[in-house]
């Protein structure tokens, strides 16, 4: 019960802060789009950290059309990965979440990709709602900052998680084989 109350509190505070943001910053501005994304990231991070779900849904399983990651490569996921390295995100992320070279660390990394993807999908749809509203009220051009930031800050990170997760699963299975542990299919 306590966990549910905390989750509801996080949602209410996040909605309230988005309302304050919309009141004081023009909703059709780049500043609003930027602040909205990072405000939602903070709220969703607090939500997913509190939720602590195992995230075992079949949604996270690799789909046939994703096999080998070719679809994501065609959408430029490798360029996006290089961009993250270039801006220093990869270094910052590894500093805060170092990856050890053992099976348990890989299993945790696999889980973190699911949690990250969940957060970005939630934000993607919320920002998309604002994007549609701004496009209808102010015109498509005024909604471009929301659209572009949503693609860069949410859609591509989802692509990246879905691209990396099967590779991490293969590394886990390889690590388990080397350790003599029975290999299981990760969801």
N, C-alpha and C positions, 0 to 999 in steps of 0.2 A: 504493500500500500504506500509506503514511504517513497519508493522508487517512482511510482505512478505520479504522486504529488510533485516530486522534483521534476519529472518530465513535463508535466502540465505547466509548472512554474516557468521552466525554460522556454516553452512555447509562448506563453503569455508575455514574458519579458521581451522575447525576440519580436513578437508582433508589435508590442508597445514601442520598442526602439525603432522598428521600421516605420511606424506611424509618425514618430517624432522626426525621423529623417525626411519623410515625405512632406512634412509640414514646413520644415526649415530649409530644405534644399529642393530646387526645381526638379521635378520628377523626370523632365526631358533632358537633363544635363548629364554630361560625362561624370561630374562629381557624384551625382546621385547613383549612377550605374556602378561606379567604383566602390563607393561606400556601402551600397546595398549588398554587393557580392561579399565584401569582407565582413560586414555585419552578420550576414547569413552564415558565412563560414564559421564564425565564432559561435553562433547559436546552434548550428548543426553539429559542430564538434562537441559542444557541451552535451547535446542531446545523445549523440552516438556513444560518447564516453560513459554516460550515465546508463544508457540502455543495456550495454554489454551483451547484446544478442550474439548467438553463435553464428548467425548468418549462413544457415545451411540450405537456404532456398535453392531450387534448381535454376533460378534466375542467374546465379553466379557461375553455373556450369558453362563450359565452352560449347558454343553451338556449332553445328556442322559448317555453316557459312563463315565461321571465324577461324576454322582450323588453319594452323600455320601463320595466322596473323596477317595474311596478304591483304585483306580488306582494309585493315588499319594502316598498313604500309602505303596503300594507295591513297589514303586520306592524309598522309604526311606525318604519321606518328613518330617516325624517326627524326624528322626535322624538328618536331615539337620537343622530343627528348634532348636534342642538341641545344635547342633554345633554353631549356631548363638548366642545362649545364652552363651555358654561356652567361645566363643572368645570375648564376650562383645558387639556384634553388636546390640543385642536387647535392651540393656541398653542405648547405645549411641543413637539409633534410637528413643527410647521413650523419652529420654532427649531432643532431638531436636524437636520431634513431639509428645508432650504429648497428650494422648487420654482422653478426658473428658467423663463423663458417661451420655451424653445426645444424643438425636436423631441427632441433627445437626453434632455433632462430629463423630458419626458413619457414617453418609452420606458422610462426608468429607473423612473418612478413606476408605470407599468403593470406592470413586473416586480415592484416592491415589493408591489403589491396581491396578486400571486400568492404571494409568499413569506409575507406576513402571513396570508393565508388558509390556507396549508398549516400554518403554526404553530398557528393557532387551531383548525383541524380536528383536528390531532393531540391538542392539549390537551383539546378537547371530548370526544373519545372516552375518553381516560384518566380525566378527571374523571367522566364518565358511568359508567365502571366502578366507581369509588369510590362514586358516588351510589347505584348499584344495591346494592352491598355493604352500605352503611350503611342503606339502606331495608330490606333483608332482615334484618340483624342487630339494628337498633335501632328500626325503624319509619319510616314515610314522613315523619312530622313531623320527626324528627331529621335526615333527609336533605335538608330544604328549603334549608338554607344552601348546600349543594353544588349543588343544582339551580338556585337563583336566581342564584348567582354564575356558574355555568356558562353560563346563558342570557345574562347581562349581559356577562361578560368573554370569551366565546368564540362563542356562537351569533350574537349581534348583530354582532360584528365580522366574522364570515364573511358575513353578509347585506350589511354595508356594503361590503366588498371586491367582492362580486359585483354590487352595485348600481353602484358607481363605475367598475369596470373597463371596461364598454362605453362609458361617457361619455369616459373617458380615451382609449380606442381611437379614438373619433370625433374627438377633439381632435388626436390624432397624425395621423390621415389628413388633417384640415383643414390642419394645419401643414405637412405634406408637400406638399399641393396648392399651397399658397401659395408654397412654396419651389421648386416645379417638380420635386419628387422623385416618382417613380412610387409610387403608393399600393399597399400590400400588406395582406392580411388578417392581423391579429395574433392569435396563439393564446395 
